[in-house]
């Protein structure tokens, strides 16, 4: 199985959102990773990043949220353009796994019209709740006609241990990570916003945009346990790690 890490956009936010000791005027640039998993039984995309239109006019799609989470990506910094570089069309994707339904993680869902969308049941419930928009769930990003499969617990996607979905709640009620087993490069955890930056894990800094601090702390403990066993953690938005990862055609396998 091949694992391709793709550019799903780039954001600028207040650094203190993720590192509470930072000066509130200081900003940080955040990559938005998406991951293509070329499994023998199908093409799986973990997260779909920001919608291409946000590169030109984020406010038109996101409203006031664009002021707190400002896209700074170029017009081709999106998962659809990245897949095209690999000669993969949106219709070639069989499964989209959304770690959660915030706009920088499901913004391109609409393009994958032949895919089944997989998410956690509690995330789907949160996105459908009466206060969903205030909590950052925009129907334009996540609500589409493709079939949705909502999971309640750990799920081995193809029954062979290569792609195992792992509930990591806290950032949102239904945040999902994915344990990836490659033959040559070992085990990876796609942690998404369960652990956005390495200092959140190493130094115990809890991001301010955490819905449930107690659940998030337990999820981070689980991530630490996996890391101590040799699993490489791919953080949700860590720019230093991003600069060191193989990307695009240069895949893990």
C-alpha atoms as one frame of an Amber mdcrd trajectory, in Angstrom:
protein
   0.000   0.000   0.000   1.249   3.472  -0.877   0.635   6.533   1.290   0.835
   9.916  -0.447   0.768  13.081   1.667  -0.892  15.902  -0.258  -1.278  19.655
   0.108  -4.848  20.512   1.092  -4.242  24.223   1.635  -2.524  26.567   4.051
  -3.892  28.765   6.843  -2.817  31.610   9.086  -4.188  31.714  12.637  -3.343
  33.129  16.022  -0.567  31.055  17.514  -2.200  31.223  20.937  -5.064  29.060
  19.661  -2.671  26.109  19.670   0.010  27.262  22.090  -1.795  29.186  24.863
   1.424  30.733  26.207   2.052  32.584  22.919   1.400  36.307  22.558  -2.130
  36.845  21.246  -0.814  39.108  18.474   1.514  36.408  17.132   0.345  34.335
  14.158   1.326  30.920  12.870   1.161  29.318   9.437  -0.524  25.927   9.303
  -0.316  23.339   6.522  -3.482  21.383   5.765  -2.476  17.795   4.979  -4.606
  15.303   3.090  -3.494  11.699   2.689  -4.122   9.344  -0.232  -3.946   5.657
   0.671  -3.647   3.409  -2.380  -4.890   0.166  -0.874  -5.202  -2.972  -3.047
  -8.980  -2.879  -2.503  -9.539   0.814  -3.180  -8.312   4.401  -3.098  -8.920
   6.007   0.278  -8.572   9.738   0.942  -8.120  10.853   4.545  -9.464  14.415
   4.762 -10.068  16.657   1.769  -8.691  20.003   2.940  -9.907  23.459   1.971
 -12.219  24.164  -0.946 -10.312  25.731  -3.899 -12.534  28.830  -3.845 -11.182
  29.854  -0.435  -7.838  30.740  -2.018  -9.524  33.653  -3.818 -12.422  34.564
  -1.512 -12.638  32.655   1.729 -15.249  34.978   3.222 -17.733  34.136   0.461
 -17.682  30.490   1.559 -16.754  30.656   5.240 -18.196  33.994   6.329 -16.664
  35.516   9.452 -14.751  32.300  10.142 -12.310  33.397   7.434 -10.994  36.125
   9.778  -9.977  33.620  12.457  -8.805  30.952  10.015  -7.365  32.791   7.028
  -6.398  30.826   3.899  -3.024  31.817   2.450  -2.763  29.052  -0.144  -2.297
  29.463  -3.864  -5.003  28.545  -6.401  -3.525  25.076  -6.978  -2.875  24.227
  -3.343  -5.802  21.843  -2.958  -6.308  18.107  -2.931  -7.993  17.905  -6.344
  -4.992  19.550  -8.047  -2.627  17.392  -6.005  -4.377  14.189  -7.077  -4.206
  15.298 -10.711  -0.410  15.328 -10.419  -0.677  11.612  -9.624  -3.026  11.050
 -12.587  -5.905  10.370 -10.196  -9.329  11.861 -10.855 -11.893  12.556  -8.127
 -13.980   9.670  -9.524 -11.074   7.309  -8.768 -11.539   7.790  -5.014 -13.581
   5.014  -3.409 -13.664   6.148   0.220 -13.261   9.550   1.871 -12.527   9.429
   5.595 -13.150  12.729   7.339 -11.305  13.137  10.607 -14.015  15.677  11.418
 -16.305  18.088   9.623 -14.514  21.411  10.032 -14.040  23.254   6.756 -10.307
  22.687   6.424 -10.822  18.914   6.659 -13.865  18.308   4.455 -13.891  21.304
   2.113 -13.393  19.275  -1.073 -15.800  16.448  -0.249 -18.168  17.589  -2.986
 -15.729  16.572  -5.738 -15.628  12.888  -4.776 -19.021  11.927  -6.086 -18.362
   8.160  -6.343 -16.938   7.860  -2.836 -18.500   6.704   0.385 -17.923   9.257
   3.152 -16.809   7.710   6.442 -16.988   9.682   9.690 -17.751   9.091  13.357
 -21.414   8.965  14.320 -20.961  11.668  16.973 -19.375  13.973  14.399 -22.327
  13.568  12.075 -24.677  14.332  14.960 -22.687  17.452  15.875 -22.779  18.695
  12.280 -26.563  18.245  12.206 -27.248  19.940  15.558 -29.061  23.263  15.871
 -25.854  25.071  16.952 -23.674  23.445  14.275 -22.874  26.573  12.269 -21.757
  28.450  15.401 -19.386  25.542  16.091 -17.820  25.706  12.640 -19.833  23.070
  10.778 -20.821  24.505   7.395 -23.265  22.406   5.334 -21.678  23.638   2.101
 -18.585  21.656   3.045 -19.912  18.423   4.537 -23.538  17.991   3.412 -23.564
  16.222   0.039 -25.548  13.399  -1.621 -22.818  10.738  -1.414 -23.506   7.826
   0.963 -22.263   8.324   4.521 -21.072   5.521   6.776 -20.912   6.586  10.416
 -18.730   4.485  12.722 -19.070   4.182  16.500 -15.758   2.582  17.404 -12.413
   1.479  15.996 -12.862   0.238  12.422 -10.445  -1.803  10.313 -11.466  -0.432
   6.938 -10.514  -3.456   4.815 -10.013  -6.092   7.519  -6.265  -6.461   7.002
  -4.832  -4.002   9.545  -3.527  -1.567   6.947  -6.048   1.242   7.537  -7.593
   1.249  11.013  -9.824   4.166  11.993  -9.369   5.205  15.610 -11.716   7.495
  17.572  -9.731  10.361  19.117 -12.436  12.674  20.512 -11.809  16.009  22.164
 -11.125  18.576  19.471 -14.637  17.687  18.343 -17.031  15.052  19.620 -16.254
  12.665  16.783 -12.659  13.289  15.751 -11.147  10.256  13.999  -7.520   9.338
  13.455  -6.198   6.575  11.223  -3.528   3.978  11.978  -1.664   3.153   8.781
   0.561   0.090   8.375   3.035   0.239   5.500   5.297  -2.645   4.521   8.561
  -0.728   4.228   8.192   2.471   6.241   6.366   1.167   9.306   3.334   2.415
  11.196   1.838   5.905  11.064  -0.944   7.620  12.961  -2.806  10.308  11.044
  -3.762  12.312  14.123  -5.516  15.266  12.465  -6.642  17.853  15.035  -6.478
  15.380  17.919  -2.854  16.603  17.967  -2.410  19.612  15.681   1.203  20.464
  16.615   4.064  18.487  18.114   4.267  20.770  21.205   0.652  19.868  22.003
   1.814  16.284  22.464   5.336  16.775  23.811   4.647  19.659  26.192   0.999
  19.012  27.000  -0.359  22.293  25.621  -4.109  21.980  25.121  -5.402  23.978
  22.131  -8.012  26.626  22.903 -10.310  25.290  20.174 -10.893  22.047  22.101
 -14.521  21.058  22.603 -13.911  18.559  25.432 -10.641  18.983  27.331 -10.977
  15.758  29.328 -11.639  13.658  26.227  -8.820  15.416  24.340  -6.353  14.623
  27.143  -7.287  10.934  26.988  -6.881  10.955  23.221  -3.439  12.533  23.531
  -2.486   9.838  26.043  -3.484   7.211  23.484  -1.390   8.955  20.835   1.589
   8.990  23.215   1.123   5.275  23.845   1.176   4.552  20.124   4.187   6.814
  19.598   6.106   5.055  22.362   5.539   1.781  20.516   7.214   3.093  17.382
   4.307   4.637  15.478   5.134   7.855  13.616   2.569  10.536  14.427   1.540
  12.773  11.538   0.300  15.938  13.234  -2.711  17.840  11.980  -1.079  21.199
  11.184   2.617  21.134  12.151   4.609  23.233   9.676   8.011  22.018  10.889
   7.015  18.388  10.400   5.362  19.259   7.089   8.675  20.542   5.738  10.279
  17.173   6.512   7.596  14.807   5.218   7.698  13.129   1.829   4.918  14.576
  -0.280   3.134  13.945  -3.562   4.780  11.312  -5.746   7.445  10.749  -3.090
   5.308   8.356  -1.080   5.565   6.012   1.887   5.047   2.311   1.249
